[in-house]
């Protein structure tokens, strides 16, 4: 009985709701102020159209969205800009200050920045019991010290464009050292690109027994010592790449490797300056240039690190070799030094050899993008001789 009563009450409530709903519809139909009923179809279409301001904003945001999608490519382009700027700063300082003191002045900012990054990211150093890790770190740091200091010394004998170009032959020499040390196979293409790079170095060196003696400039333009030092920088750069491959396999973090190397470079260059007794009191302008040199090198390393995480290593390496072109541009427009025609040919040959060896030896997997945070050590900036 109670269930039947509840059913009848529910039926009455439903009938009441239906009547109220009909009344609301009739009142809405008779109400001329209803926005949805009064709005015509063409007015609805007009309200949905994009205004000129919105179209302009959409056009302006297209490059921003493109940069967001390919930010790794943008970072890869910035990498040679930073490193070539660092080379020019070192070149300017070596005109008035000893090369070892220049290194000693520019490295502390790198040590400080690396230390801050390690604290911020909470990267732990290798355990003290892992003597193998620190042994490879020491060997790599000593190689980095030789590479950095001698490159600064080379700039006292050669122009920045020629020095950077010869130093970049390290990319070619990696195959030779891998064949000698790691017992990797030496292919015919590797030999061809090595000979192409060697021909480029010959054009840059301009030996008198090949190109003759320019009576206006004299035989001193052929600087055998500068070329030999630059070639030793490229050899140390090739060894540095191989050592950093080993550190990458051991799992040493990239920024800890840079911090350790910078610290060793700072201590070693200071000791050499004490032994040679070539100290000079720099002025404020020279201190600022040294500060800029160390800062742009650190930012170049950071940009390279994130570029390798976002883009393919082959693409980043090819773009990275554009430092040769930028070094000549800095030399021409900033320092006002016009290189001879032989330097243009030599730089083109070395650049073609570097790009060719990079594309020839690219990994077989097409998806090598952002796979390892230690890729930055494999493509270490020391390859450019800094």
C-alpha positions in Angstrom: 0.0 0.0 0.0 2.8 2.4 0.9 4.7 1.5 -2.3 1.6 2.3 -4.4 1.1 5.6 -2.7 4.8 6.5 -3.4 4.4 5.6 -7.0 1.3 7.9 -7.4 3.0 10.8 -5.7 6.0 10.4 -8.0 3.8 10.3 -11.1 2.1 13.6 -10.0 5.5 15.3 -9.5 6.6 14.2 -13.0 3.4 15.6 -14.6 4.0 18.9 -12.7 7.6 19.1 -14.0 6.4 18.6 -17.6 3.8 21.4 -17.3 6.3 23.8 -15.9 8.8 22.9 -18.6 6.2 23.7 -21.3 5.4 27.0 -19.7 9.1 28.0 -19.7 9.4 27.2 -23.4 6.4 29.3 -24.2 7.6 32.2 -22.3 11.1 32.0 -23.9 9.5 31.9 -27.4 7.4 35.0 -26.6 10.3 36.9 -25.1 11.9 39.2 -27.7 15.0 39.8 -25.6 16.3 36.3 -25.8 19.9 36.6 -27.3 20.0 33.1 -28.7 16.6 33.3 -30.4 17.1 36.9 -31.8 20.7 36.2 -33.2 20.5 35.4 -36.9 22.7 32.7 -38.5 24.8 35.2 -40.4 25.4 37.2 -37.2 26.7 34.0 -35.5 29.1 33.4 -38.4 30.3 37.1 -38.2 31.0 36.8 -34.4 33.1 33.8 -35.0 35.3 35.4 -37.6 39.0 36.3 -36.6 39.6 40.0 -36.1 42.6 41.7 -37.8 44.4 42.0 -34.4 44.0 38.3 -33.8 45.4 37.6 -37.2 48.4 39.8 -36.6 49.0 38.2 -33.2 48.8 34.7 -34.9 51.4 35.7 -37.5 53.8 37.1 -34.8 53.5 34.0 -32.7 54.4 31.6 -35.6 58.2 32.2 -35.3 57.9 31.7 -31.6 56.1 28.4 -32.0 58.7 27.3 -34.6 61.5 28.1 -32.2 59.8 26.2 -29.4 59.4 23.1 -31.7 63.0 23.3 -32.9 64.8 24.8 -29.9 67.6 22.3 -30.2 68.4 23.6 -33.7 68.5 27.2 -32.3 70.8 26.1 -29.5 73.1 24.3 -32.0 73.4 27.5 -34.0 74.3 29.5 -30.9 77.0 27.0 -29.9 79.7 28.1 -32.5 78.8 31.7 -31.9 79.8 31.4 -28.2 83.0 29.5 -28.9 84.2 31.7 -31.7 83.6 34.7 -29.5 85.7 33.1 -26.8 88.5 32.6 -29.4 88.4 36.3 -30.3 88.5 37.4 -26.7 91.6 35.2 -26.1 93.2 36.6 -29.3 92.7 40.2 -28.1 94.2 39.4 -24.6 97.3 37.6 -26.0 98.4 40.9 -27.6 99.3 42.4 -24.3 99.3 39.5 -21.7 101.1 36.2 -21.7 99.0 33.3 -23.0 99.3 31.3 -19.8 98.1 34.2 -17.7 95.2 34.7 -20.1 94.1 31.2 -19.4 94.6 31.7 -15.7 92.4 34.8 -15.8 89.5 33.4 -17.8 89.1 30.0 -16.2 87.9 30.9 -12.7 84.5 32.1 -13.9 84.1 28.6 -15.5 85.0 26.9 -12.2 82.5 29.0 -10.3 79.7 28.5 -12.8 80.2 24.7 -12.9 80.3 24.6 -9.1 76.9 26.4 -9.0 75.4 24.1 -11.6 76.6 21.0 -9.7 75.1 22.3 -6.5 71.8 23.3 -8.2 71.4 20.0 -9.9 72.7 18.0 -7.0 75.2 16.0 -9.0 77.4 13.8 -6.9 81.0 13.3 -7.8 82.3 9.7 -8.3 83.1 7.8 -5.2 86.6 8.1 -3.8 86.9 4.3 -4.1 86.5 4.6 -7.9 90.1 5.3 -8.6 89.6 4.4 -12.3 87.2 7.3 -12.7 89.6 9.9 -11.2 92.5 8.5 -13.2 90.6 9.0 -16.5 89.5 12.4 -15.2 93.1 13.4 -14.5 94.3 12.2 -17.9 91.5 14.1 -19.7 92.1 17.2 -17.6 95.8 17.3 -18.4 95.0 16.9 -22.0 92.4 19.7 -21.7 95.1 21.9 -20.0 97.6 21.3 -22.8 94.8 22.0 -25.4 93.7 25.3 -23.8 97.1 26.8 -22.9 98.7 25.9 -26.3 95.7 27.3 -28.2 96.2 30.6 -26.4 99.9 30.4 -27.3 99.0 29.7 -31.0 97.0 32.9 -31.2 100.3 34.8 -30.6 101.6 33.4 -33.9 98.6 32.9 -36.1 95.4 34.8 -36.8 92.3 33.5 -35.0 90.7 32.2 -38.2 93.8 30.1 -39.2 94.3 28.8 -35.6 90.6 27.7 -35.3 90.7 26.0 -38.7 93.8 24.0 -38.0 92.6 23.1 -34.6 89.4 21.7 -36.1 91.4 19.0 -37.9 91.0 17.1 -34.6 87.7 15.8 -36.0 89.7 14.1 -38.8 92.4 12.8 -36.4 89.9 11.1 -34.2 89.7 8.3 -36.8 93.5 7.9 -36.8 93.8 7.8 -33.0 90.8 5.4 -32.8 92.6 3.1 -35.2 95.8 3.3 -33.2 94.4 3.2 -29.6 90.9 1.7 -29.8 91.8 -0.7 -32.8 88.8 0.6 -34.8 88.9 0.0 -38.5 90.4 2.7 -40.8 88.3 3.1 -43.9 89.2 4.5 -47.3 86.9 7.5 -46.9 88.5 8.4 -43.6 91.9 8.5 -45.3 90.5 10.7 -48.1 89.0 13.2 -45.7 92.3 13.2 -43.7 94.2 14.1 -46.9 91.6 16.8 -47.8 92.1 18.4 -44.4 95.9 18.2 -44.7 95.7 20.0 -48.0 93.6 22.7 -46.3 96.3 23.1 -43.6 98.9 23.4 -46.4 96.9 26.3 -47.9 96.7 28.0 -44.5 100.3 27.5 -43.6 101.5 28.9 -47.0 105.0 27.3 -47.0 107.4 29.3 -49.2 108.7 26.2 -51.0 105.2 25.8 -52.4 103.7 29.3 -52.7 106.9 31.2 -53.0 107.9 34.4 -51.0 105.8 37.5 -51.1 108.2 40.4 -51.4 105.9 42.8 -49.6 105.3 40.6 -46.6 108.5 38.6 -46.4 109.2 35.0 -45.6 108.1 35.6 -42.0 104.5 35.1 -43.1 105.2 31.4 -43.1 105.1 30.7 -39.3 106.3 27.2 -38.9 106.2 27.3 -35.1 102.6 28.5 -35.1 101.5 25.9 -37.5 103.2 23.1 -35.5 101.6 24.3 -32.3 98.2 24.5 -33.9 98.6 21.0 -35.2 99.6 19.8 -31.6 96.4 21.5 -30.4 94.3 19.5 -32.9 96.1 16.2 -31.8 95.3 16.9 -28.2 91.7 17.7 -29.2 91.4 14.4 -30.9 92.8 12.6 -27.8 90.4 14.6 -25.6 87.4 13.3 -27.6 88.6 9.7 -27.1 89.2 10.2 -23.3 85.8 11.8 -22.9 84.2 8.8 -24.7 85.7 6.7 -21.9 84.4 9.0 -19.2 81.0 8.8 -20.8 81.0 5.1 -20.7 82.1 5.2 -17.0 79.0 7.4 -16.3 80.8 10.6 -15.1 78.5 13.6 -15.4 79.3 16.1 -18.1 79.4 19.2 -15.9 81.5 17.4 -13.2 84.0 16.6 -16.0 84.0 20.3 -17.0 84.4 21.4 -13.4 87.3 19.0 -12.8 89.1 19.9 -16.0 88.6 23.7 -15.4 90.0 23.3 -11.9 93.1 21.5 -13.2 93.6 24.1 -16.0 93.4 26.9 -13.4 96.0 25.3 -11.1 98.3 24.2 -13.9 98.3 27.6 -15.7 99.0 29.4 -12.4 102.0 27.2 -11.7 103.4 27.7 -15.2 103.0 31.5 -14.8 104.9 31.3 -11.5 107.7 29.3 -13.0 108.1 31.5 -16.1 107.6 34.7 -14.0 105.5 36.4 -16.7 103.0 38.0 -14.5 101.5 41.4 -15.5 99.0 43.5 -13.6 95.9 43.6 -16.0 93.8 46.7 -16.2 90.0 46.8 -15.8 89.4 46.4 -19.6 91.5 43.3 -19.7 89.8 41.8 -16.7 86.4 42.4 -18.4 87.5 40.7 -21.6 88.8 37.7 -19.6 85.5 37.5 -17.7 83.6 37.6 -21.0 85.9 34.8 -22.4 85.2 32.5 -19.5 81.5 33.3 -19.5 80.9 32.7 -23.2 82.8 29.4 -23.0 80.6 28.2 -20.2 77.4 29.2 -21.9 78.7 27.6 -25.1 79.2 24.3 -23.2 75.7 24.5 -21.7 74.1 25.3 -25.0 75.9 22.4 -26.6 74.8 20.1 -23.8 71.1 20.9 -24.3 71.4 21.0 -28.1 72.7 17.4 -28.0 69.8 16.4 -25.8 67.2 17.9 -28.2 68.7 17.3 -31.7 70.6 14.6 -33.5 74.3 14.5 -32.7 75.2 14.5 -36.4 73.3 17.7 -37.1 74.7 19.4 -34.0 78.3 18.4 -35.0 77.9 19.7 -38.6 76.5 23.1 -37.3 79.3 23.2 -34.7 81.9 23.2 -37.4 80.5 26.6 -38.5 82.8 28.0 -35.9 85.5 28.1 -38.6 83.4 30.5 -40.7 82.4 32.6 -37.7 86.1 32.9 -36.6 87.0 34.5 -40.0 83.9 36.8 -39.8 85.0 38.0 -36.3 88.5 38.4 -37.6 87.4 40.5 -40.6 84.7 42.7 -39.1 85.8 43.0 -35.5 89.6 42.8 -35.6 89.9 44.3 -39.1 92.3 41.6 -40.4 91.7 40.4 -43.9 92.9 36.9 -44.5 94.8 36.0 -47.8 93.1 34.0 -50.5 94.9 30.8 -49.4 93.2 30.9 -46.0 89.8 30.9 -47.7 90.6 27.9 -49.7 92.2 26.1 -46.8 89.3 26.8 -44.5 86.9 25.5 -47.1 88.8 22.3 -47.5 89.0 21.7 -43.8 85.3 22.5 -43.3 84.3 20.1 -46.1 86.5 17.4 -44.6 84.9 17.9 -41.1 81.4 17.8 -42.5 82.2 14.8 -44.7 83.7 12.7 -41.9 80.8 13.6 -39.6 78.1 12.6 -42.1 80.1 9.4 -43.2 80.5 8.2 -39.6 77.0 9.1 -38.3 75.3 6.4 -36.2 73.2 3.8 -38.1 70.1 4.5 -36.0 68.1 7.4 -37.3 66.7 8.2 -33.9 69.8 9.3 -32.0 68.2 12.3 -30.6 68.5 13.2 -26.9 69.5 9.7 -25.8 72.3 10.4 -23.4 73.2 13.5 -21.3 76.8 12.6 -21.6 76.8 13.2 -25.3 78.2 16.6 -24.6 81.4 15.1 -23.5 81.7 13.0 -26.7 81.4 16.2 -28.7 83.5 18.2 -26.2 84.2 21.8 -27.1 87.9 21.0 -26.7 87.8 19.7 -30.2 87.9 23.4 -31.4 91.1 23.8 -29.5 90.0 25.9 -26.5 
